[in-house]
Amino acid sequence: MSQDSLRQRAVELLQAAGVHIDGPAPTDMRVHDEQLYARVFAHGSLGLGEAYMDGWWDAEDLPGLFTRILSSHLDEHLKTLDTLIAHLKARFINLQRGEHAFEIGKAHYDRGNDLFKAMLGKWMMYSCAYWAQAGSLDEAQEAKLDLICRKLQLKPGMRVLDIGCGWGEALKFAAERYGVSGVGITVSSEQAELARELCQGLPIEIRLQDYRELAEPFDAIMSIGMFEHVGGKNYREYFEMARRCLHNHGLFLLHCIGSNHAPSRPDPWIEKYIFPNSMIPAASQVATALEGLFVVEDWHNFGADYDRTLSAWRVNFDSAWPALSARYDERFRRMWHFYLAVSTAVFRSRRDQLWQLTLSPYGVPGGYRVPR
């Protein structure tokens, strides 16, 4: 097809989402390089994201633009070879086993603690905050941490496991506010180093370790924003590990992004630039993997809160950019904007959800009263 034909096709597709090329609205696309259309139709989201990183197009309200696109399901018209390859890899190759388990740590979480300190705020929680009664990101993350501790019914003296502990803030909070001890595991050396520093003086051990290696008893288990890196081929093994480590009367809280559709296909741009070897679980996959291992006491969805969380991260990132720019270049800044904008739109359009599952091995006697 000619460049003019490709442009016209793009115009027609975008109009269905209420988006115009070089239009006046904040959600309209400003195209700076006419080669954009061929790149996007050839490579889908990968081409769109790389073109944005290269400065070929802009939008004043990038999250708003992507919300329109996702709400109208326009992305479903751009199935390309890149999408197919990403899907086939996820379907037929176990991308999260063995040495692959540590790739996400090196590729994403080891980018630099300066970046995440600047973006995430006081609590350094890289997961959805809980905004029910909060007015700021720090308040919402503190509320999330306290909600998790209350759901787990933590008491002084308990030993807690945090699978994918990040920078240790959840265990630190639980130790300081609820008097517990614990073990946190991560596949990121940068996270482990800072977590040990932050938890110094507390009864907390931070390990650089794959979850499959765990086989020791805990009174409670939490996993916050890590399950997205487990992969569908490993869900059953993950829950079997949690079951063998959890006391018979303990509780396990799983906090993760989830899809309300069939098992999702990895996005090629996200796979290449942000979260390699990652996968958003479907409810059907989680339910199947749990069978015979846990009772689902509560399945809490507050996915709409991720919109506000990601928007706050974007504000923090932009505020810190003058300092961060000494280490990160302009292409990285545009890549990070694209990542945060697409992620915001995914939750604003309710295409993905945020789940907190509270699980028990045999059911809480008399029933589980759900904190909110």
C-alpha positions as CSV (number, residue, x, y, z in Angstrom):
1,M,0.0,0.0,0.0
2,S,1.1,3.6,-0.7
3,Q,2.0,5.9,2.2
4,D,-1.2,7.9,1.5
5,S,-3.3,4.8,1.6
6,L,-1.8,3.7,4.9
7,R,-2.4,7.2,6.3
8,Q,-6.0,7.1,5.2
9,R,-6.5,3.7,6.8
10,A,-5.0,5.0,10.1
11,V,-7.3,8.0,9.9
12,E,-10.3,5.8,9.6
13,L,-9.3,3.4,12.4
14,L,-8.5,6.3,14.8
15,Q,-11.8,8.1,14.0
16,A,-13.6,5.1,15.5
17,A,-11.8,5.8,18.8
18,G,-12.5,9.6,18.6
19,V,-8.9,10.3,17.8
20,H,-7.7,12.5,14.9
21,I,-4.3,12.9,13.3
22,D,-2.9,16.4,13.9
23,G,-6.2,17.5,15.4
24,P,-6.7,20.1,18.2
25,A,-7.7,17.8,21.1
26,P,-5.2,16.8,23.8
27,T,-5.9,13.1,22.9
28,D,-5.1,13.6,19.2
29,M,-1.9,12.4,17.6
30,R,0.6,14.9,16.2
31,V,2.6,13.0,13.5
32,H,6.2,14.3,12.9
33,D,7.3,11.5,10.4
34,E,5.0,10.2,7.7
35,Q,6.8,6.8,7.8
36,L,4.9,6.2,11.1
37,Y,1.9,4.5,9.4
38,A,4.0,1.8,7.6
39,R,5.9,1.1,10.8
40,V,2.7,0.7,12.9
41,F,0.8,-1.5,10.3
42,A,3.9,-3.7,10.0
43,H,4.8,-4.0,13.6
44,G,1.7,-3.1,15.7
45,S,2.3,-2.0,19.2
46,L,6.0,-2.6,18.9
47,G,6.2,-0.2,15.9
48,L,3.9,2.4,17.6
49,G,6.0,2.4,20.8
50,E,9.4,2.5,19.1
51,A,8.2,5.3,16.8
52,Y,7.2,7.3,19.9
53,M,10.6,6.6,21.5
54,D,12.2,7.9,18.3
55,G,10.1,11.1,18.3
56,W,8.0,10.3,15.3
57,W,4.7,11.3,17.0
58,D,3.3,12.9,20.1
59,A,0.1,13.5,22.0
60,E,-0.5,16.1,24.7
61,D,-2.6,13.7,26.7
62,L,-0.9,10.3,26.1
63,P,-2.9,8.3,28.7
64,G,-6.1,9.8,27.4
65,L,-5.2,8.8,23.8
66,F,-4.5,5.2,24.8
67,T,-7.7,5.1,26.9
68,R,-9.7,6.0,23.8
69,I,-7.8,3.4,21.7
70,L,-8.2,0.6,24.3
71,S,-11.9,1.4,25.2
72,S,-12.8,1.1,21.5
73,H,-10.7,-2.1,21.1
74,L,-8.8,-0.5,18.2
75,D,-5.7,-2.5,19.2
76,E,-7.4,-5.7,18.1
77,H,-7.1,-4.5,14.5
78,L,-3.3,-4.5,14.6
79,K,-2.4,-8.2,14.9
80,T,1.1,-8.6,13.4
81,L,3.9,-11.1,13.2
82,D,5.5,-9.6,16.3
83,T,2.3,-10.2,18.3
84,L,2.1,-13.8,17.0
85,I,5.8,-14.5,17.9
86,A,5.3,-13.1,21.4
87,H,2.2,-15.3,21.9
88,L,3.8,-18.5,20.6
89,K,6.8,-18.0,22.8
90,A,4.6,-17.6,25.9
91,R,2.5,-20.6,24.9
92,F,5.2,-23.1,24.1
93,I,8.3,-22.0,26.0
94,N,8.6,-21.8,29.8
95,L,10.2,-18.4,29.8
96,Q,10.3,-18.1,33.6
97,R,12.2,-21.3,34.7
98,G,15.8,-21.8,35.7
99,E,18.1,-18.9,34.7
100,H,15.2,-17.2,33.0
101,A,13.7,-16.6,36.4
102,F,16.3,-13.9,37.1
103,E,16.1,-12.1,33.7
104,I,13.3,-9.8,34.8
105,G,15.4,-8.7,37.8
106,K,18.3,-7.7,35.5
107,A,16.2,-6.2,32.8
108,H,13.8,-4.1,34.8
109,Y,14.3,-4.0,38.5
110,D,18.0,-3.5,38.3
111,R,17.7,-0.4,36.1
112,G,18.6,1.8,39.1
113,N,17.3,2.4,42.6
114,D,17.5,6.1,41.9
115,L,14.8,5.8,39.3
116,F,12.4,3.9,41.5
117,K,13.1,6.0,44.6
118,A,12.2,9.1,42.6
119,M,9.1,7.6,41.1
120,L,7.5,5.5,43.8
121,G,7.5,7.9,46.7
122,K,8.0,7.3,50.4
123,W,7.1,3.7,50.6
124,M,8.8,2.4,47.4
125,M,5.9,0.1,46.6
126,Y,5.9,-0.8,42.9
127,S,2.3,-1.9,42.8
128,C,-1.2,-0.5,43.0
129,A,-2.0,1.7,45.9
130,Y,-5.3,1.7,47.8
131,W,-7.1,5.0,47.4
132,A,-10.4,4.3,49.2
133,Q,-9.8,7.1,51.8
134,A,-6.4,8.4,50.7
135,G,-5.5,11.8,49.3
136,S,-2.0,11.2,48.1
137,L,0.2,8.4,46.8
138,D,2.1,8.0,50.1
139,E,-1.2,7.8,52.0
140,A,-2.6,5.3,49.5
141,Q,0.4,3.0,49.7
142,E,0.4,3.1,53.5
143,A,-3.3,2.2,53.4
144,K,-2.5,-0.7,51.0
145,L,0.2,-2.0,53.3
146,D,-2.0,-1.8,56.4
147,L,-4.9,-3.5,54.5
148,I,-2.7,-6.4,53.6
149,C,-1.5,-6.8,57.2
150,R,-5.1,-6.7,58.4
151,K,-6.2,-9.2,55.8
152,L,-3.4,-11.6,56.9
153,Q,-4.5,-11.0,60.6
154,L,-0.9,-10.5,61.6
155,K,0.1,-10.6,65.2
156,P,3.4,-10.1,67.1
157,G,5.7,-13.1,66.9
158,M,4.4,-14.4,63.5
159,R,6.9,-15.4,60.8
160,V,5.9,-14.0,57.4
161,L,7.1,-14.8,53.9
162,D,7.1,-12.1,51.2
163,I,7.4,-13.7,47.7
164,G,8.9,-11.0,45.5
165,C,9.6,-8.6,48.3
166,G,10.8,-5.6,46.1
167,W,12.7,-3.2,48.3
168,G,11.5,-4.7,51.5
169,E,8.9,-2.1,52.4
170,A,6.0,-4.5,53.0
171,L,8.0,-6.6,55.5
172,K,9.5,-3.5,57.1
173,F,6.0,-2.1,57.6
174,A,4.7,-5.4,59.0
175,A,7.7,-5.8,61.4
176,E,7.4,-2.2,62.7
177,R,3.6,-1.9,62.9
178,Y,2.6,-5.6,63.7
179,G,5.7,-7.0,65.4
180,V,6.4,-9.9,63.0
181,S,9.6,-11.3,61.7
182,G,10.0,-12.5,58.1
183,V,11.9,-13.6,55.0
184,G,11.7,-11.7,51.7
185,I,12.9,-13.1,48.4
186,T,13.6,-11.2,45.1
187,V,15.3,-12.0,41.8
188,S,16.8,-8.4,41.7
189,S,20.2,-7.8,43.2
190,E,19.6,-4.1,43.3
191,Q,16.3,-4.6,45.2
192,A,18.0,-7.1,47.6
193,E,20.8,-4.6,48.4
194,L,18.5,-1.7,49.2
195,A,16.0,-3.9,51.1
196,R,18.7,-5.2,53.4
197,E,19.7,-1.6,54.1
198,L,16.1,-0.4,54.7
199,C,15.3,-3.4,57.0
200,Q,18.6,-3.2,59.0
201,G,17.9,-3.8,62.7
202,L,14.6,-5.6,62.1
203,P,14.1,-9.4,62.3
204,I,13.9,-9.6,58.5
205,E,16.1,-11.7,56.1
206,I,16.3,-10.7,52.5
207,R,17.4,-13.3,50.0
208,L,18.2,-13.3,46.3
209,Q,16.3,-16.5,45.6
210,D,13.9,-18.2,43.2
211,Y,10.5,-19.0,44.9
212,R,10.8,-22.6,43.8
213,E,13.6,-23.2,46.3
214,L,11.4,-22.4,49.3
215,A,10.5,-25.2,51.7
216,E,10.2,-23.9,55.2
217,P,7.2,-23.0,57.5
218,F,5.6,-19.6,57.8
219,D,2.5,-18.3,59.7
220,A,1.5,-16.0,56.8
221,I,2.5,-15.4,53.2
222,M,2.2,-12.3,51.0
223,S,3.1,-11.7,47.4
224,I,2.6,-8.2,46.1
225,G,3.0,-7.5,42.3
226,M,5.2,-10.5,41.6
227,F,2.8,-13.1,40.2
228,E,2.8,-11.3,36.9
229,H,6.3,-12.7,36.4
230,V,5.5,-16.3,37.2
231,G,4.1,-17.4,33.8
232,G,1.1,-19.6,33.1
233,K,3.2,-22.8,32.9
234,N,4.3,-22.3,36.5
235,Y,1.1,-21.2,38.3
236,R,0.4,-24.6,39.8
237,E,4.0,-25.0,41.0
238,Y,3.8,-21.5,42.6
239,F,0.7,-22.3,44.6
240,E,2.1,-25.7,45.6
241,M,5.2,-23.9,47.0
242,A,3.0,-21.5,48.9
243,R,0.9,-24.4,50.3
244,R,3.9,-26.4,51.5
245,C,5.3,-23.3,53.2
246,L,2.1,-22.1,54.9
247,H,0.9,-23.4,58.3
248,N,-2.4,-25.1,58.2
249,H,-4.1,-22.2,59.9
250,G,-2.3,-19.5,58.1
251,L,-3.4,-17.1,55.4
252,F,-1.9,-16.2,52.0
253,L,-2.5,-12.9,50.3
254,L,-1.8,-12.6,46.6
255,H,-1.8,-9.1,45.1
256,C,-1.6,-9.1,41.3
257,I,-2.8,-7.6,38.0
258,G,-5.3,-9.8,36.3
259,S,-7.2,-10.0,33.1
260,N,-11.0,-10.4,32.8
261,H,-10.5,-12.0,29.4
262,A,-9.1,-15.3,28.2
263,P,-5.4,-16.0,29.0
264,S,-3.7,-12.9,27.6
265,R,-1.1,-12.6,24.9
266,P,2.1,-10.7,25.9
267,D,2.4,-7.3,24.2
268,P,5.6,-7.2,22.0
269,W,6.6,-3.7,23.1
270,I,6.2,-4.4,26.8
271,E,8.0,-7.7,26.3
272,K,11.0,-6.1,24.6
273,Y,11.4,-2.9,26.6
274,I,9.7,-3.2,30.0
275,F,8.8,-6.7,31.4
276,P,10.4,-9.5,29.5
277,N,9.0,-13.0,30.1
278,S,5.9,-11.6,31.9
279,M,2.3,-12.5,31.6
280,I,-1.0,-11.2,33.0
281,P,-3.0,-14.1,34.5
282,A,-6.6,-14.7,33.7
283,A,-9.1,-15.5,36.4
284,S,-9.6,-19.0,34.9
285,Q,-5.9,-19.7,35.2
286,V,-5.7,-18.7,38.8
287,A,-8.8,-20.6,39.8
288,T,-7.5,-23.8,38.1
289,A,-4.1,-23.5,39.7
290,L,-5.6,-23.1,43.2
291,E,-7.8,-26.2,43.0
292,G,-7.2,-28.6,45.9
293,L,-4.7,-26.3,47.5
294,F,-6.5,-23.3,48.9
295,V,-9.9,-22.0,49.8
296,V,-10.6,-18.5,48.3
297,E,-11.7,-16.5,51.3
298,D,-11.9,-13.2,49.4
299,W,-11.3,-12.0,45.8
300,H,-11.0,-8.2,46.0
301,N,-10.8,-6.0,42.8
302,F,-9.7,-2.4,43.1
303,G,-8.1,-2.1,39.6
304,A,-9.5,1.4,39.1
305,D,-7.1,2.6,41.8
306,Y,-4.2,1.8,39.4
307,D,-5.1,4.8,37.3
308,R,-4.4,7.2,40.2
309,T,-1.3,5.2,41.2
310,L,0.3,5.4,37.7
311,S,-0.7,9.0,37.3
312,A,1.1,9.8,40.6
313,W,4.2,7.9,39.4
314,R,4.2,9.9,36.2
315,V,4.1,13.2,38.2
316,N,7.0,12.0,40.4
317,F,9.0,10.9,37.5
318,D,8.6,14.2,35.6
319,S,9.5,16.1,38.8
320,A,12.7,14.1,39.2
321,W,13.7,14.2,35.6
322,P,16.2,17.1,35.8
323,A,18.2,14.9,38.3
324,L,17.5,11.6,36.5
325,S,18.6,13.0,33.1
326,A,22.2,12.9,34.2
327,R,21.9,9.0,34.0
328,Y,19.1,8.4,31.5
329,D,18.7,9.8,28.0
330,E,15.8,11.4,26.2
331,R,14.8,8.1,24.5
332,F,14.5,6.5,27.9
333,R,12.3,9.3,29.1
334,R,10.0,8.8,26.1
335,M,10.0,5.0,26.6
336,W,9.1,5.5,30.3
337,H,6.3,7.9,29.4
338,F,4.9,5.5,26.9
339,Y,5.0,2.6,29.4
340,L,3.2,4.6,32.2
341,A,0.7,6.0,29.7
342,V,-0.3,2.7,28.2
343,S,-0.5,1.1,31.7
344,T,-2.7,4.0,32.9
345,A,-5.0,3.5,30.0
346,V,-5.2,-0.3,30.5
347,F,-6.7,0.3,34.0
348,R,-8.7,3.4,33.2
349,S,-10.4,1.5,30.4
350,R,-10.9,-1.5,32.8
351,R,-9.2,-3.8,30.4
352,D,-7.1,-5.2,33.2
353,Q,-7.9,-5.5,37.0
354,L,-6.0,-5.4,40.3
355,W,-6.8,-8.4,42.5
356,Q,-6.1,-9.2,46.1
357,L,-6.9,-12.8,46.8
358,T,-6.9,-14.0,50.5
359,L,-6.4,-17.7,50.6
360,S,-6.5,-20.3,53.4
361,P,-5.5,-24.0,53.2
362,Y,-8.8,-25.5,54.6
363,G,-11.1,-22.5,55.2
364,V,-11.2,-20.2,58.2
365,P,-13.4,-21.8,60.9
366,G,-16.6,-19.9,61.2
367,G,-15.8,-17.9,58.1
368,Y,-13.4,-15.1,57.1
369,R,-14.6,-11.5,57.9
370,V,-13.2,-9.3,55.1
371,P,-11.3,-6.1,56.0
372,R,-11.6,-3.2,53.5
